[in-house]
Amino acid sequence: MRLVDLLAVEEVPPGTMKMAWVDGADQVLVVNLAGDIRAFQGICSHEYFELDKGFLTRDSLTCALHLSRFDLETGEPLDPPAEVPIVRYPVIIEGGRVLIEVPEGPLPVNE
């Protein structure tokens, strides 16, 4: 396993989200739900589209391309056309930074 530093906690105020990059190639969406920081794959599992272009509700994220919603606890799709969950990565907050713990090698994503 490896720890990947994504961004500073202050870059994602409560109720917002921000895209970060891993290894210059993989996108990770960092979401702040009232101080609870979560990280998900940054691309919709239905069709390639950046999830930071979507919008947050209290407990879900909606992809702006086809309006699929994803549960922000589990990553499970709530509305079609998405049928596959988005990956949620374990988050560690350390020294005011948001880090994720992922396996060595390519970042796990669902497509």
Backbone as JSON Lines, residues from 0, in Angstrom:
{"i":0,"aa":"M","n":[0.85,-1.2,0.0],"ca":[0.0,0.0,0.0],"c":[0.89,1.25,0.0]}
{"i":1,"aa":"R","n":[0.32,2.31,-0.54],"ca":[1.05,3.58,-0.55],"c":[0.1,4.7,-0.16]}
{"i":2,"aa":"L","n":[0.65,5.75,0.43],"ca":[-0.11,6.96,0.74],"c":[0.17,7.97,-0.35]}
{"i":3,"aa":"V","n":[-0.91,8.57,-0.87],"ca":[-0.79,9.57,-1.93],"c":[-1.34,10.89,-1.41]}
{"i":4,"aa":"D","n":[-0.5,11.91,-1.43],"ca":[-0.89,13.26,-1.0],"c":[-1.67,13.91,-2.14]}
{"i":5,"aa":"L","n":[-2.93,14.31,-1.85],"ca":[-3.78,14.9,-2.89],"c":[-3.78,16.42,-2.88]}
{"i":6,"aa":"L","n":[-4.1,17.0,-1.72],"ca":[-4.22,18.45,-1.62],"c":[-4.38,18.85,-0.16]}
{"i":7,"aa":"A","n":[-4.39,20.16,0.1],"ca":[-4.59,20.67,1.46],"c":[-6.08,20.64,1.81]}
{"i":8,"aa":"V","n":[-6.38,20.32,3.05],"ca":[-7.77,20.3,3.52],"c":[-8.45,21.63,3.22]}
{"i":9,"aa":"E","n":[-7.75,22.73,3.41],"ca":[-8.33,24.06,3.2],"c":[-8.73,24.34,1.75]}
{"i":10,"aa":"E","n":[-8.24,23.53,0.82],"ca":[-8.61,23.7,-0.59],"c":[-10.01,23.19,-0.9]}
{"i":11,"aa":"V","n":[-10.6,22.46,0.06],"ca":[-11.94,21.88,-0.14],"c":[-12.82,22.27,1.05]}
{"i":12,"aa":"P","n":[-13.4,23.48,1.02],"ca":[-14.27,23.91,2.12],"c":[-15.5,22.99,2.24]}
{"i":13,"aa":"P","n":[-16.14,22.97,3.4],"ca":[-17.34,22.15,3.58],"c":[-18.38,22.44,2.5]}
{"i":14,"aa":"G","n":[-18.97,21.36,1.97],"ca":[-19.99,21.48,0.95],"c":[-19.46,21.62,-0.47]}
{"i":15,"aa":"T","n":[-18.14,21.42,-0.63],"ca":[-17.55,21.55,-1.96],"c":[-16.78,20.28,-2.34]}
{"i":16,"aa":"M","n":[-16.31,20.27,-3.58],"ca":[-15.48,19.17,-4.06],"c":[-14.4,19.75,-4.95]}
{"i":17,"aa":"K","n":[-13.31,18.99,-5.08],"ca":[-12.2,19.45,-5.93],"c":[-11.48,18.23,-6.5]}
{"i":18,"aa":"M","n":[-11.08,18.34,-7.75],"ca":[-10.36,17.26,-8.41],"c":[-8.88,17.36,-8.08]}
{"i":19,"aa":"A","n":[-8.28,16.2,-7.82],"ca":[-6.84,16.09,-7.61],"c":[-6.32,15.03,-8.57]}
{"i":20,"aa":"W","n":[-5.02,15.03,-8.77],"ca":[-4.41,14.08,-9.71],"c":[-3.42,13.18,-8.98]}
{"i":21,"aa":"V","n":[-3.4,11.91,-9.37],"ca":[-2.46,10.94,-8.83],"c":[-1.55,10.52,-9.97]}
{"i":22,"aa":"D","n":[-0.27,10.59,-9.73],"ca":[0.73,10.19,-10.72],"c":[0.55,10.93,-12.05]}
{"i":23,"aa":"G","n":[-0.03,12.12,-12.0],"ca":[-0.2,12.93,-13.2],"c":[-1.17,12.38,-14.22]}
{"i":24,"aa":"A","n":[-1.87,11.29,-13.87],"ca":[-2.74,10.66,-14.86],"c":[-4.14,10.34,-14.34]}
{"i":25,"aa":"D","n":[-4.24,9.92,-13.09],"ca":[-5.52,9.48,-12.54],"c":[-6.19,10.58,-11.73]}
{"i":26,"aa":"Q","n":[-7.49,10.76,-11.95],"ca":[-8.24,11.81,-11.27],"c":[-8.93,11.25,-10.04]}
{"i":27,"aa":"V","n":[-8.83,12.0,-8.94],"ca":[-9.49,11.65,-7.68],"c":[-10.31,12.85,-7.25]}
{"i":28,"aa":"L","n":[-11.59,12.62,-6.98],"ca":[-12.48,13.68,-6.53],"c":[-12.51,13.71,-5.01]}
{"i":29,"aa":"V","n":[-12.12,14.84,-4.43],"ca":[-12.14,15.02,-2.98],"c":[-13.4,15.82,-2.64]}
{"i":30,"aa":"V","n":[-14.2,15.27,-1.71],"ca":[-15.47,15.86,-1.33],"c":[-15.45,16.17,0.16]}
{"i":31,"aa":"N","n":[-15.91,17.36,0.53],"ca":[-16.01,17.72,1.94],"c":[-17.49,17.84,2.3]}
{"i":32,"aa":"L","n":[-17.97,16.87,3.08],"ca":[-19.35,16.87,3.55],"c":[-19.36,17.32,5.0]}
{"i":33,"aa":"A","n":[-19.52,18.62,5.22],"ca":[-19.57,19.2,6.57],"c":[-18.38,18.76,7.42]}
{"i":34,"aa":"G","n":[-17.2,18.78,6.82],"ca":[-15.98,18.42,7.55],"c":[-15.57,16.97,7.41]}
{"i":35,"aa":"D","n":[-16.42,16.14,6.84],"ca":[-16.1,14.73,6.59],"c":[-15.52,14.64,5.18]}
{"i":36,"aa":"I","n":[-14.21,14.45,5.08],"ca":[-13.53,14.44,3.78],"c":[-13.54,13.02,3.22]}
{"i":37,"aa":"R","n":[-13.98,12.9,1.97],"ca":[-14.03,11.62,1.28],"c":[-13.35,11.76,-0.08]}
{"i":38,"aa":"A","n":[-12.91,10.63,-0.63],"ca":[-12.25,10.65,-1.94],"c":[-12.81,9.52,-2.79]}
{"i":39,"aa":"F","n":[-13.08,9.84,-4.05],"ca":[-13.65,8.89,-5.0],"c":[-12.91,8.99,-6.33]}
{"i":40,"aa":"Q","n":[-13.06,7.94,-7.14],"ca":[-12.51,8.07,-8.49],"c":[-13.15,9.3,-9.13]}
{"i":41,"aa":"G","n":[-12.38,10.02,-9.93],"ca":[-12.85,11.28,-10.47],"c":[-13.64,11.2,-11.75]}
{"i":42,"aa":"I","n":[-13.77,9.99,-12.3],"ca":[-14.45,9.79,-13.58],"c":[-15.69,8.93,-13.36]}
{"i":43,"aa":"C","n":[-16.78,9.29,-14.0],"ca":[-18.03,8.53,-13.89],"c":[-17.81,7.09,-14.36]}
{"i":44,"aa":"S","n":[-18.44,6.15,-13.67],"ca":[-18.29,4.73,-14.04],"c":[-19.14,4.36,-15.26]}
{"i":45,"aa":"H","n":[-20.04,5.23,-15.65],"ca":[-20.91,4.94,-16.8],"c":[-20.22,5.28,-18.12]}
{"i":46,"aa":"E","n":[-19.7,6.49,-18.19],"ca":[-19.03,6.96,-19.4],"c":[-18.01,7.99,-18.98]}
{"i":47,"aa":"Y","n":[-16.89,8.07,-19.69],"ca":[-15.82,8.98,-19.28],"c":[-16.35,10.42,-19.2]}
{"i":48,"aa":"F","n":[-16.41,10.92,-17.98],"ca":[-16.79,12.32,-17.75],"c":[-16.31,12.69,-16.35]}
{"i":49,"aa":"E","n":[-15.72,13.85,-16.23],"ca":[-15.16,14.3,-14.94],"c":[-16.29,14.62,-13.96]}
{"i":50,"aa":"L","n":[-16.24,13.99,-12.8],"ca":[-17.31,14.16,-11.82],"c":[-17.28,15.52,-11.12]}
{"i":51,"aa":"D","n":[-16.17,16.24,-11.18],"ca":[-16.16,17.57,-10.57],"c":[-17.0,18.57,-11.35]}
{"i":52,"aa":"K","n":[-17.44,18.2,-12.54],"ca":[-18.35,19.05,-13.31],"c":[-19.81,18.84,-12.89]}
{"i":53,"aa":"G","n":[-20.03,17.83,-12.04],"ca":[-21.37,17.54,-11.54],"c":[-21.7,18.4,-10.33]}
{"i":54,"aa":"F","n":[-22.64,17.92,-9.52],"ca":[-23.01,18.69,-8.35],"c":[-23.34,17.79,-7.17]}
{"i":55,"aa":"L","n":[-23.12,18.37,-5.98],"ca":[-23.34,17.67,-4.73],"c":[-24.72,17.97,-4.17]}
{"i":56,"aa":"T","n":[-25.31,16.98,-3.55],"ca":[-26.46,17.19,-2.69],"c":[-26.02,16.73,-1.31]}
{"i":57,"aa":"R","n":[-26.93,16.63,-0.39],"ca":[-26.54,16.29,0.98],"c":[-25.8,14.96,1.07]}
{"i":58,"aa":"D","n":[-26.25,13.96,0.32],"ca":[-25.66,12.63,0.45],"c":[-25.35,11.96,-0.89]}
{"i":59,"aa":"S","n":[-25.36,12.74,-1.98],"ca":[-25.07,12.14,-3.28],"c":[-24.33,13.12,-4.18]}
{"i":60,"aa":"L","n":[-23.75,12.53,-5.23],"ca":[-23.05,13.27,-6.26],"c":[-23.71,12.94,-7.58]}
{"i":61,"aa":"T","n":[-24.03,13.96,-8.36],"ca":[-24.68,13.75,-9.66],"c":[-23.7,14.07,-10.77]}
{"i":62,"aa":"C","n":[-23.54,13.12,-11.69],"ca":[-22.71,13.35,-12.87],"c":[-23.49,14.24,-13.83]}
{"i":63,"aa":"A","n":[-22.87,15.29,-14.32],"ca":[-23.56,16.25,-15.18],"c":[-23.82,15.73,-16.6]}
{"i":64,"aa":"L","n":[-23.16,14.66,-17.01],"ca":[-23.33,14.19,-18.39],"c":[-24.68,13.51,-18.61]}
{"i":65,"aa":"H","n":[-24.99,12.49,-17.82],"ca":[-26.25,11.76,-17.99],"c":[-27.1,11.73,-16.72]}
{"i":66,"aa":"L","n":[-26.71,12.52,-15.71],"ca":[-27.46,12.68,-14.46],"c":[-27.54,11.43,-13.59]}
{"i":67,"aa":"S","n":[-26.57,10.54,-13.73],"ca":[-26.46,9.43,-12.78],"c":[-26.05,9.99,-11.43]}
{"i":68,"aa":"R","n":[-26.69,9.49,-10.37],"ca":[-26.34,9.9,-9.01],"c":[-25.61,8.76,-8.32]}
{"i":69,"aa":"F","n":[-24.65,9.13,-7.45],"ca":[-23.87,8.16,-6.69],"c":[-23.97,8.48,-5.2]}
{"i":70,"aa":"D","n":[-24.14,7.43,-4.4],"ca":[-24.19,7.56,-2.95],"c":[-22.81,7.96,-2.45]}
{"i":71,"aa":"L","n":[-22.73,8.99,-1.6],"ca":[-21.45,9.47,-1.12],"c":[-20.94,8.7,0.1]}
{"i":72,"aa":"E","n":[-21.66,7.69,0.52],"ca":[-21.17,6.79,1.55],"c":[-20.49,5.59,0.91]}
{"i":73,"aa":"T","n":[-21.14,5.01,-0.07],"ca":[-20.69,3.74,-0.65],"c":[-20.15,3.85,-2.08]}
{"i":74,"aa":"G","n":[-20.51,4.91,-2.79],"ca":[-20.15,5.04,-4.2],"c":[-21.13,4.33,-5.13]}
{"i":75,"aa":"E","n":[-22.14,3.66,-4.57],"ca":[-23.11,2.93,-5.37],"c":[-23.95,3.87,-6.23]}
{"i":76,"aa":"P","n":[-24.29,3.46,-7.45],"ca":[-25.15,4.29,-8.29],"c":[-26.58,4.27,-7.74]}
{"i":77,"aa":"L","n":[-27.22,5.43,-7.75],"ca":[-28.6,5.56,-7.27],"c":[-29.58,5.72,-8.42]}
{"i":78,"aa":"D","n":[-29.1,6.21,-9.54],"ca":[-29.94,6.43,-10.72],"c":[-29.21,5.97,-11.97]}
{"i":79,"aa":"P","n":[-29.94,5.42,-12.94],"ca":[-29.32,5.06,-14.21],"c":[-28.95,6.33,-14.98]}
{"i":80,"aa":"P","n":[-28.1,6.22,-15.95],"ca":[-27.69,4.99,-16.6],"c":[-26.53,4.27,-15.92]}
{"i":81,"aa":"A","n":[-25.86,4.88,-14.93],"ca":[-24.74,4.19,-14.27],"c":[-25.24,2.94,-13.55]}
{"i":82,"aa":"E","n":[-24.48,1.86,-13.68],"ca":[-24.82,0.6,-13.02],"c":[-23.69,0.09,-12.13]}
{"i":83,"aa":"V","n":[-22.53,0.71,-12.26],"ca":[-21.34,0.28,-11.52],"c":[-20.97,1.39,-10.54]}
{"i":84,"aa":"P","n":[-20.61,1.04,-9.29],"ca":[-20.25,2.08,-8.32],"c":[-18.94,2.78,-8.69]}
{"i":85,"aa":"I","n":[-18.77,3.97,-8.15],"ca":[-17.47,4.63,-8.25],"c":[-16.66,4.19,-7.03]}
{"i":86,"aa":"V","n":[-15.36,4.08,-7.2],"ca":[-14.49,3.61,-6.12],"c":[-14.33,4.72,-5.08]}
{"i":87,"aa":"R","n":[-14.48,4.34,-3.81],"ca":[-14.19,5.25,-2.7],"c":[-12.86,4.82,-2.11]}
{"i":88,"aa":"Y","n":[-11.96,5.79,-1.95],"ca":[-10.63,5.52,-1.42],"c":[-10.56,5.88,0.06]}
{"i":89,"aa":"P","n":[-9.83,5.09,0.85],"ca":[-9.63,5.43,2.26],"c":[-8.85,6.74,2.39]}
{"i":90,"aa":"V","n":[-9.36,7.66,3.21],"ca":[-8.75,8.97,3.39],"c":[-8.06,9.05,4.75]}
{"i":91,"aa":"I","n":[-6.9,9.67,4.75],"ca":[-6.17,9.98,5.97],"c":[-5.88,11.47,5.94]}
{"i":92,"aa":"I","n":[-6.18,12.17,7.04],"ca":[-5.85,13.59,7.15],"c":[-4.6,13.67,8.03]}
{"i":93,"aa":"E","n":[-3.57,14.29,7.49],"ca":[-2.31,14.37,8.21],"c":[-1.63,15.7,7.91]}
{"i":94,"aa":"G","n":[-1.35,16.46,8.95],"ca":[-0.67,17.73,8.76],"c":[-1.44,18.69,7.87]}
{"i":95,"aa":"G","n":[-2.78,18.65,7.96],"ca":[-3.6,19.54,7.15],"c":[-3.7,19.13,5.68]}
{"i":96,"aa":"R","n":[-3.24,17.93,5.36],"ca":[-3.26,17.43,3.99],"c":[-4.22,16.25,3.89]}
{"i":97,"aa":"V","n":[-4.83,16.1,2.7],"ca":[-5.7,14.96,2.4],"c":[-4.86,13.92,1.66]}
{"i":98,"aa":"L","n":[-4.77,12.73,2.25],"ca":[-4.04,11.63,1.63],"c":[-4.99,10.46,1.42]}
{"i":99,"aa":"I","n":[-4.72,9.65,0.42],"ca":[-5.48,8.42,0.24],"c":[-4.51,7.24,0.32]}
{"i":100,"aa":"E","n":[-5.03,6.11,0.81],"ca":[-4.25,4.9,0.9],"c":[-4.72,3.95,-0.2]}
{"i":101,"aa":"V","n":[-3.83,3.66,-1.13],"ca":[-4.17,2.82,-2.29],"c":[-3.07,1.79,-2.52]}
{"i":102,"aa":"P","n":[-3.39,0.72,-3.26],"ca":[-2.37,-0.27,-3.56],"c":[-1.28,0.31,-4.46]}
{"i":103,"aa":"E","n":[-0.12,-0.33,-4.43],"ca":[0.95,0.04,-5.37],"c":[0.43,-0.19,-6.8]}
{"i":104,"aa":"G","n":[0.96,0.57,-7.73],"ca":[0.56,0.39,-9.12],"c":[-0.56,1.33,-9.52]}
{"i":105,"aa":"P","n":[-1.28,0.98,-10.58],"ca":[-2.34,1.86,-11.08],"c":[-3.44,2.05,-10.04]}
{"i":106,"aa":"L","n":[-4.02,3.21,-10.06],"ca":[-5.11,3.53,-9.14],"c":[-6.34,2.7,-9.49]}
{"i":107,"aa":"P","n":[-6.96,2.03,-8.51],"ca":[-8.17,1.25,-8.81],"c":[-9.32,2.17,-9.2]}
{"i":108,"aa":"V","n":[-9.97,1.86,-10.33],"ca":[-11.15,2.6,-10.79],"c":[-12.15,1.61,-11.39]}
{"i":109,"aa":"N","n":[-13.42,1.99,-11.37],"ca":[-14.45,1.19,-12.02],"c":[-14.88,1.9,-13.3]}
{"i":110,"aa":"E","n":[-15.03,1.13,-14.37],"ca":[-15.44,1.71,-15.64],"c":[-16.61,0.95,-16.18]}
